[in-house]
Amino acid sequence: MKTGLIGAMHEEILALKEEMDNIKETKVGSREFFEGTIGGHEVVMCLSGWGKVAAASTSSSLVNLFDVDQFVFIGLAGSLNQDLDVGDIIIADKLIQHDVDLSLLNGFDHVKSPFYKEFVFNVEKELVRYAENACKEFVDNLCKGKYPQISDQYKPQIYIGTIGTGDQFVASADGKNKITGKFPDILCTEMEGASIAQVAADYQIPCTVIRIISDKADENAHSSFADFLFSNISQISVELAKLILNPEYE
């Protein structure tokens, strides 16, 4: 199986280049794609950039130009749930584009959507289980001190649930309330996951999205996001990706 491994920012994904064997670089448009293997697993890695359009463009290229069989996205997200702390790991079992609103068309029966009426995408249970096993091993390894490059103060909890995607960085109570008022089950918000899930649905291939909480999506989100980004995410992404690509979890 060939995996399309995607991150929105350099810090989230590109450190994995150091873990790739037989690496080959291809430039398509403004993006660079890195083909190779990680632990014997075929991988095509790419930096998508922020937002739904960037993520959809990247994932479409991965399917059509590189013939990937699945998507894996690892990155940061803002918490919408008071129980989540910075550093906690969220595995998506459902992805929602929370900023799509077609409710005003509900009364027009003659208006038919050619593809999706609701922009909600469920993740296969087996994929969620694989991701959960990998994340549990990651946390277990943390507790055993196997990652000296990651702070020994980092002790995340793992959650499985709904991740929301929209084209905005949420940094206020009002912004959080607008999302949770409509979708109360969303645990965290980000800008790419559900658009990649939509491309996956179009091509009928699996999609796994894992997010690490970087902030509370509140008025302190900007500073919290920056602090977490530059101190932790590269090392966390590398170790999580290596475990997710482990054949043991397939």
SEKOLPA-773338 format. One record per residue (C-alpha): residue in one letter; x, y, z. Coordinates in steps of 0.001 Angstrom, whole numbers, padded with zeros to 6 digits. Example, Ala and Ser with C-alpha at 12.3 -4.5 7.8 and 13.67 -1.06 7.14 Angstrom:
! residues 2
+------+---------+---------+---------+
| type |      xx |      yy |      zz |
+------+---------+---------+---------+
|    a |  012300 | -004500 |  007800 |
|    s |  013670 | -001060 |  007140 |
+------+---------+---------+---------+
! end
This chain:
! residues 250
+------+---------+---------+---------+
| type |      xx |      yy |      zz |
+------+---------+---------+---------+
|    m |  000000 |  000000 |  000000 |
|    k |  001297 |  003447 | -000924 |
|    t |  000477 |  006190 |  001586 |
|    g |  000014 |  009862 |  000816 |
|    l |  001368 |  011575 |  003932 |
|    i |  000217 |  015187 |  004250 |
|    g |  000942 |  018075 |  006591 |
|    a | -000159 |  021688 |  006357 |
|    m |  003100 |  023233 |  007601 |
|    h |  006824 |  022525 |  007342 |
|    e |  007028 |  021903 |  011077 |
|    e |  004264 |  019286 |  010946 |
|    i |  005661 |  017006 |  008297 |
|    l |  008945 |  017790 |  006546 |
|    a |  011176 |  016477 |  009340 |
|    l |  010060 |  013051 |  008115 |
|    k |  012304 |  013454 |  005074 |
|    e |  015150 |  012397 |  007350 |
|    e |  013379 |  009077 |  007929 |
|    m |  012824 |  008279 |  004231 |
|    d |  014915 |  005866 |  002176 |
|    n |  015290 |  005930 | -001620 |
|    i |  013918 |  009456 | -001683 |
|    k |  012898 |  011058 | -004973 |
|    e |  011704 |  014648 | -005262 |
|    t |  009142 |  015828 | -007831 |
|    k |  007832 |  019363 | -008203 |
|    v |  004244 |  019793 | -009384 |
|    g |  003091 |  023385 | -009624 |
|    s |  004141 |  025109 | -006415 |
|    r |  004432 |  021896 | -004385 |
|    e |  007219 |  019407 | -003838 |
|    f |  006387 |  015722 | -003473 |
|    f |  008835 |  013338 | -001821 |
|    e |  008577 |  009660 | -002776 |
|    g |  010373 |  006972 | -000830 |
|    t |  009971 |  004407 |  001911 |
|    i |  009679 |  004643 |  005680 |
|    g |  010272 |  001322 |  007407 |
|    g |  009751 | -000425 |  004076 |
|    h |  006362 |  001260 |  003539 |
|    e |  005895 |  003216 |  000292 |
|    v |  005205 |  006881 |  001036 |
|    v |  004623 |  010050 | -000938 |
|    m |  004931 |  013045 |  001361 |
|    c |  003796 |  016582 |  000653 |
|    l |  003300 |  019931 |  002339 |
|    s | -000231 |  021090 |  001509 |
|    g | -000326 |  024591 |  002959 |
|    w | -003237 |  025980 |  004950 |
|    g | -006894 |  025706 |  004070 |
|    k | -009377 |  023433 |  002357 |
|    v | -008497 |  024306 | -001236 |
|    a | -004779 |  023729 | -000656 |
|    a | -005451 |  020404 |  001063 |
|    a | -007849 |  019213 | -001653 |
|    s | -005427 |  020200 | -004418 |
|    t | -002597 |  018337 | -002720 |
|    s | -004586 |  015180 | -002052 |
|    s | -005978 |  015129 | -005623 |
|    s | -002427 |  015290 | -006971 |
|    l | -001399 |  012437 | -004690 |
|    v | -004122 |  010236 | -006181 |
|    n | -003888 |  011219 | -009827 |
|    l | -000131 |  011682 | -010209 |
|    f |  001329 |  009337 | -007600 |
|    d | -001329 |  006592 | -007304 |
|    v | -001502 |  006595 | -003511 |
|    d | -003861 |  004100 | -001881 |
|    q | -004598 |  006035 |  001305 |
|    f | -004170 |  009433 |  002974 |
|    v | -002663 |  010096 |  006379 |
|    f | -002733 |  013640 |  007750 |
|    i | -000989 |  014650 |  010985 |
|    g | -001057 |  018193 |  012350 |
|    l | -002244 |  020695 |  014909 |
|    a | -005753 |  021770 |  015932 |
|    g | -007577 |  024080 |  018325 |
|    s | -009678 |  022558 |  021090 |
|    l | -013440 |  023135 |  021170 |
|    n | -013956 |  020855 |  024156 |
|    q | -013088 |  021963 |  027679 |
|    d | -011801 |  018491 |  028563 |
|    l | -009005 |  018666 |  026002 |
|    d | -005600 |  019965 |  027022 |
|    v | -002788 |  021282 |  024868 |
|    g | -000855 |  018278 |  023582 |
|    d | -003749 |  015816 |  023610 |
|    i | -004112 |  013612 |  020533 |
|    i | -007389 |  013438 |  018573 |
|    i | -008110 |  010619 |  016126 |
|    a | -010956 |  011427 |  013749 |
|    d | -013807 |  008969 |  013430 |
|    k | -015787 |  011671 |  011600 |
|    l | -014789 |  014844 |  009760 |
|    i | -017142 |  017773 |  009129 |
|    q | -016739 |  020893 |  007005 |
|    h | -018363 |  023134 |  009592 |
|    d | -018294 |  026289 |  007460 |
|    v | -020446 |  024864 |  004642 |
|    d | -024073 |  025986 |  005025 |
|    l | -026673 |  024973 |  002434 |
|    s | -029636 |  025234 |  004808 |
|    l | -031347 |  027959 |  002758 |
|    l | -031689 |  025480 | -000119 |
|    n | -033604 |  022924 |  001957 |
|    g | -036966 |  024191 |  000764 |
|    f | -036073 |  023936 | -002913 |
|    d | -036734 |  020338 | -003872 |
|    h | -035761 |  021018 | -007484 |
|    v | -032238 |  021998 | -006424 |
|    k | -030200 |  018811 | -006383 |
|    s | -026595 |  018549 | -005247 |
|    p | -024525 |  016622 | -007822 |
|    f | -022358 |  015024 | -005112 |
|    y | -022809 |  015790 | -001396 |
|    k | -025795 |  017216 |  000459 |
|    e | -023936 |  017156 |  003756 |
|    f | -020204 |  017628 |  004086 |
|    v | -019742 |  014967 |  006754 |
|    f | -017321 |  012095 |  006243 |
|    n | -017057 |  009025 |  008455 |
|    v | -013751 |  007204 |  008935 |
|    e | -013671 |  003429 |  008626 |
|    k | -013663 |  001749 |  012035 |
|    e | -010627 | -000361 |  011157 |
|    l | -008642 |  002767 |  010300 |
|    v | -009594 |  004339 |  013614 |
|    r | -008488 |  001194 |  015435 |
|    y | -005137 |  001153 |  013607 |
|    a | -004533 |  004793 |  014452 |
|    e | -005543 |  004270 |  018068 |
|    n | -003113 |  001366 |  018457 |
|    a | -000286 |  003445 |  017000 |
|    c | -001087 |  006413 |  019234 |
|    k | -001268 |  004185 |  022320 |
|    e |  002172 |  002793 |  021547 |
|    f |  003447 |  006348 |  021074 |
|    v |  002174 |  007350 |  024522 |
|    d |  003555 |  004145 |  026050 |
|    n |  006944 |  004891 |  024483 |
|    l |  006790 |  008412 |  025891 |
|    c |  006236 |  007032 |  029385 |
|    k |  009227 |  004711 |  028942 |
|    g |  011472 |  007611 |  027919 |
|    k |  012076 |  006310 |  024399 |
|    y |  011832 |  009772 |  022823 |
|    p |  014531 |  011926 |  024438 |
|    q |  013920 |  014597 |  021799 |
|    i |  010383 |  015118 |  023176 |
|    s |  009894 |  016803 |  026552 |
|    d |  009395 |  014365 |  029416 |
|    q |  006625 |  016708 |  030604 |
|    y |  004521 |  015749 |  027576 |
|    k |  001861 |  013263 |  028695 |
|    p | -001047 |  013413 |  026231 |
|    q | -004453 |  011796 |  026441 |
|    i | -005901 |  010111 |  023357 |
|    y | -009424 |  010900 |  022174 |
|    i | -011489 |  009536 |  019310 |
|    g | -014213 |  011746 |  017884 |
|    t | -015349 |  014371 |  015408 |
|    i | -012949 |  016896 |  013927 |
|    g | -014248 |  020068 |  012312 |
|    t | -012687 |  021778 |  009298 |
|    g | -013163 |  025381 |  008197 |
|    d | -011218 |  028128 |  006482 |
|    q | -010497 |  030147 |  009588 |
|    f | -008108 |  030115 |  012535 |
|    v | -010493 |  030180 |  015496 |
|    a | -009263 |  032406 |  018313 |
|    s | -012277 |  033635 |  020281 |
|    a | -015126 |  032375 |  022428 |
|    d | -017572 |  033672 |  019839 |
|    g | -015837 |  031725 |  017083 |
|    k | -015904 |  028548 |  019157 |
|    n | -019584 |  028991 |  020047 |
|    k | -020583 |  029437 |  016405 |
|    i | -019119 |  026041 |  015596 |
|    t | -020233 |  024102 |  018665 |
|    g | -023705 |  025648 |  018522 |
|    k | -024205 |  023966 |  015168 |
|    f | -022044 |  020882 |  015731 |
|    p | -021815 |  020169 |  019483 |
|    d | -019926 |  016907 |  018990 |
|    i | -016887 |  018515 |  017324 |
|    l | -013840 |  018102 |  019576 |
|    c | -011412 |  020363 |  017746 |
|    t | -011123 |  022624 |  014744 |
|    e | -008558 |  022834 |  011945 |
|    m | -008382 |  023850 |  008282 |
|    e | -007692 |  020771 |  006129 |
|    g | -008933 |  017383 |  007358 |
|    a | -012495 |  017208 |  006048 |
|    s | -011486 |  018461 |  002608 |
|    i | -008957 |  015633 |  002339 |
|    a | -011705 |  013277 |  003521 |
|    q | -013942 |  014567 |  000713 |
|    v | -011275 |  013796 | -001892 |
|    a | -010828 |  010374 | -000287 |
|    a | -014581 |  009803 | -000588 |
|    d | -014500 |  010861 | -004249 |
|    y | -011829 |  008286 | -005024 |
|    q | -013040 |  005706 | -002497 |
|    i | -009735 |  005424 | -000665 |
|    p | -009074 |  005408 |  003104 |
|    c | -008271 |  008567 |  005024 |
|    t | -006789 |  008909 |  008510 |
|    v | -006585 |  012276 |  010281 |
|    i | -004748 |  012767 |  013573 |
|    r | -004558 |  016133 |  015304 |
|    i | -002540 |  017326 |  018278 |
|    i | -004135 |  020095 |  020331 |
|    s | -001972 |  023217 |  020133 |
|    d | -004367 |  025740 |  021671 |
|    k | -007824 |  026244 |  023156 |
|    a | -009122 |  028222 |  020125 |
|    d | -009568 |  031194 |  022451 |
|    e | -008056 |  034649 |  022809 |
|    n | -004696 |  033093 |  023765 |
|    a | -004678 |  030751 |  020763 |
|    h | -002076 |  032658 |  018754 |
|    s |  000672 |  032487 |  021385 |
|    s | -000186 |  028942 |  022488 |
|    f | -000173 |  027748 |  018866 |
|    a |  003243 |  029283 |  018204 |
|    d |  004757 |  027905 |  021402 |
|    f |  003558 |  024373 |  020750 |
|    l |  004427 |  024492 |  017060 |
|    f |  008077 |  025316 |  017492 |
|    s |  008783 |  023235 |  020587 |
|    n |  007126 |  019882 |  019878 |
|    i |  005212 |  019141 |  016707 |
|    s |  008038 |  017999 |  014391 |
|    q |  009228 |  015299 |  016782 |
|    i |  005694 |  014171 |  017608 |
|    s |  004713 |  013955 |  013921 |
|    v |  007792 |  011919 |  013045 |
|    e |  007208 |  009314 |  015742 |
|    l |  003449 |  009067 |  015159 |
|    a |  003878 |  008665 |  011407 |
|    k |  006490 |  005931 |  011830 |
|    l |  004121 |  003989 |  014077 |
|    i |  001081 |  004494 |  011851 |
|    l |  003042 |  003182 |  008888 |
|    n |  004110 |  000113 |  010866 |
|    p |  002674 | -003021 |  009154 |
|    e |  001771 | -004305 |  012621 |
|    y | -001241 | -001974 |  012551 |
|    e | -002508 | -002922 |  009097 |
+------+---------+---------+---------+
! end
